[in-house]
Amino acid sequence: MYFCDVKNLDLTYREELMPFFERLEMKLGQLNKHRPIPSIALHKIREALTVEWTYNSNSIEGNTLSLRETQMVLQEGITIKGKSLREHFEAKNHERAINLLYKLVESTEVLSVHEILSLHGLVMNSIEEEFAGRLRNGGVRISGSNFVPPNALKVSGLLDELLDFLNDNPLNLNVVELATVFHHRFVWIHPFFDGNGRTVRLAMNLLLMKEGYPPAIILTNDRTKYYAALNDANKGSYGKMMLLMAQAMERTLNIYLNALPGNTLEYTEISNLVEEETLPYGQEYISLLARTGKIDAYKEGRNWLTTKEAVEAYIKNRKRKR
């Protein structure tokens, strides 16, 4: 028996999000056609994403280093005045964990407890040495959440069941869906005293990256939306969590595709696009389409970017359905 009754897993989001999932697969196909990506271009993308990923994941957990300060710590080795030693450790530790992740992607093994413990060990190195890379042996409570994690005696078994669910995939979920369910259930199990969020955002990307996808980075600007989506998932509703994950994945896919030679698409802030192009929709409606995943769009900071082609494709698709 799995960690949950798979027959009761709510899949009602699928009808609405399936075109989004298909768009992600199409973009992955486009990216695969250009592989291997030139090493210098790949290095630059990974370097930038490592800083972004580290900043956003740590910021979600309360780290106060800015994006620029994170870059200075990681790439320039600078100590930031007024920031705690722990915050500096969190930045460097996360970078080391990402470096391990890229090595683990090359292995043919499925995600294992050993890999998860290795990632957690790096995340918590020099911060909570006693518990780094070790499952919790006591109870925990999570402020602001609508559930209490299971008893520590059940953690090891629940984690094994979750990994069995991943490997068997009894519902035939696509990898983005599978990574999303894993993400939520891992947080629900809460296998560690501290560092669960950063560890799961690394581990779920190991799943995605082993299937050829780039990492999906959940933005700190979406922190409130992210926690609300996790709380909804606790009640069995995965729609918001699936949408958030798909949007995070599309953003990174677009970053890779935009860097490829011959790319002609120009993503523009929606407000500017409406001013520059003749479109049948206004800024508010196009922003709604972006937020709900109906058009090809991604987020930078608090602003949504899309293309004229994406809006036109949505219009053509609507006409076909009529």
N, C-alpha and C positions, 0 to 999 in steps of 0.2 A: 504493500500500500504506500502511496506517495504521501508527501508532506501535506497535501490537500486532496480533496476529492476532485479529480480532474473533470468529472462530469458537471460539477457545479461552478467551474471557472467561467465567468461571464465573458462571452466573445461577441456581444452585440455591437461593439465598436467596429467590427471587421468590415461590415458593409460600407460604412462611411469612409474608413481609412484605407481600404484596399487599393484605390487608385493612387494614394500617397505611397504605399508600399511598392507598388509597381513602378512608380516614378523613381524611387530609390534604387530599385534593381536595374532600371534602364541606365541611370547615372553610373552605377557601379560597372555596368557593361562598357560604357563609354571610357571610364577610367582604365579598365582592364585592357582595352585596345591599345592604350598608349604605354603599357608596361613593357619593359622596365622604364620607369621614369628616370631621366638623367640624374645621376648621383648628386650633382651640385644643387639642382632644383629640389630634389627630395630632402637633402640636408637642410636647406633653408626653410622648407615647410615644416619639417619636424622640429627644428629649433624654435620657430615661432609658436607652434602648437604646444610645445612643452611648457613654455612660459605661460601661455593662455590657460592651459589645462591646470597647471599648478596654481596659478592665481585664482581661477574660478572655483576649483574644488576646495582649496583651503579657505577662501573667503566665505563660501557657503557655511563652513564650520566655525566662522568667527575670527579667522586670521585677518588682521587689519593692514597687512602689506598691500599697497596698491599694485596695479599691473606693472607700472614703471619700476616700482621698488622691487617687485618680484624679479623682474628682468635684471636689475642691478645686482641682486643677491646671487642669481643663478649664473649669469654670463660675465659679470665683472668682479664677482667676489667681494662686493662692498657690504659693509655692515651699516644698517640703517639706524641712524640716531633716533632714540625714543621708542624703538620697537624691541619687543622682548626677545630673549635668547630662544625661547620656545618657537616663536614665529619664524625665526631664521632657520631653526632645525626643521620645521614643518615644510618650508620651501625646498631646502636641499634634500630632505628625505623623499619628498614627492618626486623630485627630478630623478633620484636614484631608482625609485620604484618604476618610473616610466622607462628608464633605460633597461631594467630587468624585463619589463613587459615586452619590449621589442625583441629581446632574446627568446622569451618564452613563445612568442608567436611562431617562431621558426620550428618549434618542436611539433611532432605529429600527434602528441598526446592530447586527449580532451582535457578540459579544465578539471583540476584535481585539488583536493584539500591541501596538499603540499604546496602547490603554487599559490593558493590563497594565503596560507600561513607565511610564505616567503615574502609576499607583497606587504602583508601587515607588519611583518618584522622590520621591513625597511621604513614603512610609514611612521612607525612609533619608535624607531631607533633613537637613543639618547633622550627620549621624552618620557616613556614609561617602560624602561628596560625590563622590569620584572614581568611585564605582560606582553611585550612585543613578540609577535608570532605565536602566541598561545591563546587557546580558547578560554573564555571566562569560566571561572569556577564559582561564581556567586551571582546573585540577582542584580538587575539594573532597572531603572525607570527612565523614561525619555520625556523630558519636559515638552509640552505642546503637542504631544501625540495622543491618539485616541485608543491606544492599546498598551498592554504590559507585555514585554518580551517573555518567552517561555522560560521555565526553570532551567538553571544551568546544567542540570543532569541530563536534559533532553537535547542540548545544543549539538553535541557530536552526531547523534543519530539523525537529527533533523537536517543537518548540513549534508550528511551522506545521502539522505532521501532526496534533497534538492538536487544534488549532482546526478543522482540516478534519473530524476525527472528530465534534467537537461540532456543526458545522453540518450535516453529512450525517446524523448519528444513524442509522447503518446497522442498529442493533439495536432501533430504535424504543423507546428507553428513555424513561421519564417524566423530567421535569425534575429531580426529586430524585435519581434514579439517575444522570442525566447529570452533574449537579453533583458527585456523589460520585466518579464515575470520573475526572472532570476534576481534582478535588482531589488524588486519589492520584497520578495520572500527572504532574501538575505538580510535586508534591513529589519524585517519582522522577526527573524531568528535572533538577530543582534548578537552574533557569536563572540564579540570582543567587548571588553569594558569600555574601550575608547578606540577611535579610528575606524569605526564601521563604515561611515559614509565615504571617506576617501578610499578605503579598501574596495568597497563594492563598485565605485565608479572606475576603478582600475580593472577589477576582475571582469565586470560586464563588458568592458572594451576588449579584453583578451578574447572573449567569445566572438565579438564582432570582427576583430582584426584577423582572427584565425580563418574567417570566412572571406577575407579580402577587403572588408570595409575599413575606412580610416576610423580613428577614435571619435566617438560622439561626446562632445563637451557640453555639459549642462552649465548654463551661464548663471553667475551669481545674481544678475538682475532678475532671473526667474526663480529665485530662492523661495519666495512665498508660493508661487504656482507649483513648484516642485514638491514642497511639503504638503500642500493641499492635495496634489495628485497621489502622493503616498498614502495619505489618510483615506482618500477615496478607495484606493486599492485594498486597504485594510478591511473595507466593507464589501469587497468583491467587485468593485467597479474599476476597470482598467482603462477606460477610454481616455481620460486626461493624461495618464502616465504614458500611454502608447503615443499620443499626439506629441507630447513633450519630447519623448525619445526620438521619434521620427524627425521632428524639427531640428533637434541637435545633430542628428546624422546628416540631414540635408545640408545644413550649414557647412559642415566639414567637407562633404563631397564637393560642394560648390567652390570651396577654397582650393581644393586639389584641381578641379576642372578648370578654374579660372587661371591657374598657373601653367596650363598645358599650351604648347605652341599651336597657333592657329585658332585659338578660342576667340569667338566673335561676340559672345553674349556680354552685355554690359549691365550689371546689376546697379540699380539706382534707388536712392531713398524714394519711397512712394510719393511723398509730397512734391519732390522735384520732378518725378516722372509725370505726374498729373499736369504740372505746369508746362513741361516740355513737349508732351505728346497729346494727340487728339484721341481720347479714350471715352467709351460710353459710360464709364463708371467714375464716381468721385473718389477722393482720397479715403473717406471713411469706409466705403464699401470695399475698396481694394485692400485696405488694412485688415478688414474683417476676413476677407478671403485668405490673406496671408496668415493671420493668427489661427485660423481653423484648418490650415493645411490644404486648402482648395487649389492654390496656385503655387508654382515654383517660387519660393521666397525664403529668405533667411534673415536672421537678426544680427545686427552689430550694435553693441551697447543697448540702447532702448529703441533703436530705429529699425524698421523693417525695410529690406531691399528686395526689389523684384525687377522684372524686365517687361518691356512692351510685349515681347513674344509670349511670355507666360500668361498675361491677361488675355491676349488674342486666342491662345490655345484653350483657355477656360471658356471663352465665348463660343468657339467652334464646337467644343464638347457639349455645351448646353443645347446648341441648335440640333446636334445629332440626336440627343436624347428626346427632344421634342418630336 
